[in-house]
Amino acid sequence: MAMRQIKEWCDDALRVVFPLVCEVCGRSLSRGEDSICLHCKMEMPRTRLHLEEFNTIHQRLAGRAPIDKAGGYIYYYRDSDFARMIQRAKYNNRPNIMSQLTACYVAEILEDGFFEGIDFVQPVPMHWFKKIRRGYNQSEVIARAINKAIGIKQCNCLTKVRQRGTQTRKGRFARWLNTRNAYRVKNIDMLRDKHVLLVDDVVTTGATMLACCEAIHEASPTTRISVLSLGVTHLQ
Ligand SMILES: [Zn+2]
Protein backbone atom coordinates (compact mmCIF):
# COMPACT_ATOMS: atom_id res chain seq x y z
CA MET A 1 0.00 0.00 0.00
CA ALA A 2 1.38 3.38 -0.96
CA MET A 3 2.51 5.58 1.92
CA ARG A 4 0.69 8.50 0.34
CA GLN A 5 -2.62 6.67 0.53
CA ILE A 6 -2.05 5.81 4.20
CA LYS A 7 -1.25 9.48 4.89
CA GLU A 8 -4.45 10.61 3.11
CA TRP A 9 -6.54 8.16 5.19
CA CYS A 10 -4.92 9.41 8.39
CA ASP A 11 -5.55 13.02 7.36
CA ASP A 12 -9.22 12.25 6.59
CA ALA A 13 -9.63 10.46 9.95
CA LEU A 14 -8.08 13.42 11.78
CA ARG A 15 -10.43 15.81 10.00
CA VAL A 16 -13.41 13.90 11.40
CA VAL A 17 -12.06 14.03 14.95
CA PHE A 18 -10.51 17.54 14.79
CA PRO A 19 -12.14 19.37 11.89
CA LEU A 20 -9.76 22.00 10.47
CA VAL A 21 -11.44 25.30 9.70
CA CYS A 22 -10.63 28.20 7.38
CA GLU A 23 -8.78 30.96 9.25
CA VAL A 24 -10.85 33.60 7.45
CA CYS A 25 -14.46 32.38 7.25
CA GLY A 26 -14.47 29.48 9.73
CA ARG A 27 -15.84 26.87 7.26
CA SER A 28 -14.46 23.32 7.46
CA LEU A 29 -11.50 22.81 5.17
CA SER A 30 -11.55 20.17 2.45
CA ARG A 31 -8.68 17.88 1.60
CA GLY A 32 -5.91 19.86 -0.13
CA GLU A 33 -6.88 23.13 1.57
CA ASP A 34 -4.45 24.41 4.21
CA SER A 35 -5.35 27.22 6.67
CA ILE A 36 -7.48 29.12 4.11
CA CYS A 37 -10.35 27.71 2.04
CA LEU A 38 -10.34 28.02 -1.72
CA HIS A 39 -13.18 30.54 -1.70
CA CYS A 40 -11.40 32.92 0.71
CA LYS A 41 -8.16 32.48 -1.21
CA MET A 42 -9.96 33.68 -4.36
CA GLU A 43 -11.53 36.61 -2.47
CA MET A 44 -8.32 37.93 -0.89
CA PRO A 45 -7.90 41.67 -1.62
CA ARG A 46 -4.69 41.27 -3.63
CA THR A 47 -2.66 44.45 -4.19
CA ARG A 48 -0.71 43.39 -7.35
CA LEU A 49 1.69 46.17 -6.30
CA HIS A 50 4.72 44.16 -7.41
CA LEU A 51 3.76 44.95 -11.02
CA GLU A 52 4.16 48.72 -10.48
CA GLU A 53 7.61 50.25 -10.81
CA PHE A 54 6.98 52.90 -8.15
CA ASN A 55 4.12 51.90 -5.88
CA THR A 56 2.74 52.89 -2.50
CA ILE A 57 5.42 50.85 -0.68
CA HIS A 58 8.20 52.66 -2.59
CA GLN A 59 6.55 55.94 -1.60
CA ARG A 60 6.52 55.00 2.08
CA LEU A 61 10.17 53.95 1.94
CA ALA A 62 11.36 57.05 0.12
CA GLY A 63 14.44 58.10 2.03
CA ARG A 64 18.17 57.66 1.90
CA ALA A 65 18.13 54.08 0.57
CA PRO A 66 17.05 53.29 -3.02
CA ILE A 67 14.50 50.49 -3.16
CA ASP A 68 14.49 48.11 -6.10
CA LYS A 69 11.34 45.93 -6.19
CA ALA A 70 8.47 46.17 -3.69
CA GLY A 71 5.63 43.70 -3.26
CA GLY A 72 2.78 43.24 -0.79
CA TYR A 73 0.26 40.41 -1.02
CA ILE A 74 -3.05 41.76 0.30
CA TYR A 75 -4.51 45.07 1.44
CA TYR A 76 -4.76 45.10 5.21
CA TYR A 77 -8.08 46.71 6.17
CA ARG A 78 -8.31 46.98 9.95
CA ASP A 79 -11.01 44.71 11.48
CA SER A 80 -11.45 42.80 8.22
CA ASP A 81 -11.45 38.99 8.32
CA PHE A 82 -8.14 38.96 6.44
CA ALA A 83 -6.50 41.39 8.88
CA ARG A 84 -7.70 39.22 11.78
CA MET A 85 -6.12 36.21 10.10
CA ILE A 86 -2.72 37.98 9.97
CA GLN A 87 -3.13 39.14 13.59
CA ARG A 88 -3.80 35.55 14.69
CA ALA A 89 -0.69 34.38 12.86
CA LYS A 90 1.32 37.08 14.62
CA TYR A 91 -0.01 37.05 18.16
CA ASN A 92 -1.73 33.69 18.69
CA ASN A 93 1.17 31.40 17.93
CA ARG A 94 -0.09 30.31 14.51
CA PRO A 95 3.01 30.51 12.27
CA ASN A 96 1.46 28.01 9.87
CA ILE A 97 -0.85 30.75 8.56
CA MET A 98 2.19 32.94 7.71
CA SER A 99 3.91 30.04 5.95
CA GLN A 100 0.80 29.21 3.99
CA LEU A 101 0.16 32.82 2.90
CA THR A 102 3.81 33.23 1.90
CA ALA A 103 3.75 30.03 -0.17
CA CYS A 104 0.63 31.30 -2.01
CA TYR A 105 2.17 34.72 -2.65
CA VAL A 106 5.46 33.27 -3.90
CA ALA A 107 3.59 30.97 -6.30
CA GLU A 108 1.54 33.91 -7.63
CA ILE A 109 4.43 36.33 -8.30
CA LEU A 110 7.15 33.88 -9.31
CA GLU A 111 6.15 33.97 -12.97
CA ASP A 112 6.28 37.78 -12.97
CA GLY A 113 10.01 37.52 -12.26
CA PHE A 114 9.82 39.13 -8.82
CA PHE A 115 12.53 36.90 -7.35
CA GLU A 116 14.94 37.10 -10.30
CA GLY A 117 18.40 38.21 -9.23
CA ILE A 118 17.69 38.09 -5.50
CA ASP A 119 20.55 36.49 -3.54
CA PHE A 120 19.23 36.44 0.03
CA VAL A 121 16.08 36.94 2.06
CA GLN A 122 16.54 39.03 5.19
CA PRO A 123 13.73 38.99 7.78
CA VAL A 124 13.05 42.19 9.71
CA PRO A 125 14.62 41.26 13.05
CA MET A 126 12.82 41.30 16.36
CA HIS A 127 14.42 42.27 19.65
CA TRP A 128 15.56 39.07 21.38
CA PHE A 129 13.40 39.73 24.43
CA LYS A 130 10.25 40.18 22.36
CA LYS A 131 11.06 37.01 20.38
CA ILE A 132 11.35 34.97 23.57
CA ARG A 133 8.01 36.36 24.77
CA ARG A 134 6.17 35.69 21.50
CA GLY A 135 7.93 32.42 20.71
CA TYR A 136 8.90 33.27 17.14
CA ASN A 137 9.59 36.12 14.75
CA GLN A 138 6.88 36.19 12.08
CA SER A 139 9.31 37.67 9.51
CA GLU A 140 11.62 34.68 9.96
CA VAL A 141 8.64 32.39 9.28
CA ILE A 142 8.08 34.28 5.99
CA ALA A 143 11.79 34.03 5.07
CA ARG A 144 11.81 30.29 5.79
CA ALA A 145 8.68 29.78 3.68
CA ILE A 146 10.33 31.60 0.74
CA ASN A 147 13.42 29.43 1.16
CA LYS A 148 11.29 26.28 1.20
CA ALA A 149 9.32 27.35 -1.88
CA ILE A 150 12.11 28.55 -4.17
CA GLY A 151 15.40 27.90 -2.37
CA ILE A 152 16.62 31.49 -1.84
CA LYS A 153 18.77 31.42 1.31
CA GLN A 154 17.95 33.42 4.40
CA CYS A 155 20.67 35.77 5.67
CA ASN A 156 21.14 37.01 9.18
CA CYS A 157 22.68 40.44 8.68
CA LEU A 158 20.46 42.66 10.82
CA THR A 159 19.87 42.91 14.57
CA LYS A 160 17.47 45.03 16.52
CA VAL A 161 19.33 46.93 19.18
CA ARG A 162 16.59 48.92 20.84
CA GLN A 163 12.96 48.29 21.70
CA ARG A 164 10.92 51.26 22.79
CA GLY A 165 7.40 50.00 23.31
CA THR A 166 4.87 49.11 20.65
CA GLN A 167 4.52 50.93 17.32
CA THR A 168 0.85 50.07 16.97
CA ARG A 169 -0.74 53.34 18.04
CA LYS A 170 1.98 55.76 16.89
CA GLY A 171 1.80 58.14 13.93
CA ARG A 172 4.18 58.19 10.96
CA PHE A 173 6.71 60.69 12.35
CA ALA A 174 6.70 59.18 15.86
CA ARG A 175 7.28 55.73 14.38
CA TRP A 176 10.16 57.00 12.28
CA LEU A 177 11.78 58.60 15.33
CA ASN A 178 11.25 55.44 17.34
CA THR A 179 12.78 53.09 14.77
CA ARG A 180 15.65 55.32 13.64
CA ASN A 181 18.99 53.72 14.49
CA ALA A 182 17.14 50.77 16.02
CA TYR A 183 18.79 48.31 13.62
CA ARG A 184 22.45 47.35 13.20
CA VAL A 185 24.06 45.49 10.31
CA LYS A 186 26.35 42.54 10.92
CA ASN A 187 28.10 40.18 8.46
CA ILE A 188 28.55 43.10 6.03
CA ASP A 189 30.78 41.00 3.72
CA MET A 190 27.83 38.75 3.00
CA LEU A 191 25.77 41.71 1.75
CA ARG A 192 28.36 43.46 -0.41
CA ASP A 193 27.31 43.65 -4.11
CA LYS A 194 24.35 41.35 -3.40
CA HIS A 195 20.63 41.79 -3.88
CA VAL A 196 18.74 41.28 -0.62
CA LEU A 197 14.98 40.91 -0.17
CA LEU A 198 13.79 42.36 3.14
CA VAL A 199 10.59 40.70 4.41
CA ASP A 200 8.02 41.65 7.05
CA ASP A 201 4.41 40.70 7.82
CA VAL A 202 2.64 44.07 7.39
CA VAL A 203 3.74 47.44 6.02
CA THR A 204 1.85 50.29 7.70
CA THR A 205 3.75 53.59 7.64
CA GLY A 206 6.86 51.75 6.43
CA ALA A 207 8.97 53.14 9.32
CA THR A 208 10.32 49.74 10.36
CA MET A 209 11.27 48.70 6.83
CA LEU A 210 12.72 52.14 6.13
CA ALA A 211 14.96 51.93 9.21
CA CYS A 212 16.19 48.48 8.10
CA CYS A 213 16.78 49.64 4.51
CA GLU A 214 18.70 52.70 5.67
CA ALA A 215 20.84 50.61 8.04
CA ILE A 216 21.73 48.19 5.22
CA HIS A 217 22.39 51.00 2.74
CA GLU A 218 24.62 52.93 5.13
CA ALA A 219 26.67 49.87 6.02
CA SER A 220 26.85 48.48 2.49
CA PRO A 221 25.94 50.99 -0.26
CA THR A 222 26.55 48.42 -3.04
CA THR A 223 23.75 46.17 -1.77
CA ARG A 224 20.54 46.25 -3.81
CA ILE A 225 17.44 46.16 -1.62
CA SER A 226 13.95 44.88 -2.47
CA VAL A 227 11.09 44.46 -0.03
CA LEU A 228 8.13 42.14 0.41
CA SER A 229 5.29 41.97 2.93
CA LEU A 230 2.10 39.95 3.27
CA GLY A 231 -0.16 42.87 4.26
CA VAL A 232 -0.17 46.53 3.18
CA THR A 233 -2.39 49.06 4.96
CA HIS A 234 -4.07 51.98 3.24
CA LEU A 235 -2.65 55.26 4.45
CA GLN A 236 -5.21 57.59 5.95
ZN1 LIG B 1 -12.75 30.58 4.05
Boltz pocket constraint, residues with backbone or C-beta under 6 A from the ligand:
constraints:
  - pocket:
      binder: B
      contacts: [[A, 22], [A, 23], [A, 24], [A, 25], [A, 26], [A, 27], [A, 36], [A, 37], [A, 38], [A, 39], [A, 40], [A, 41]]
      max_distance: 6.0
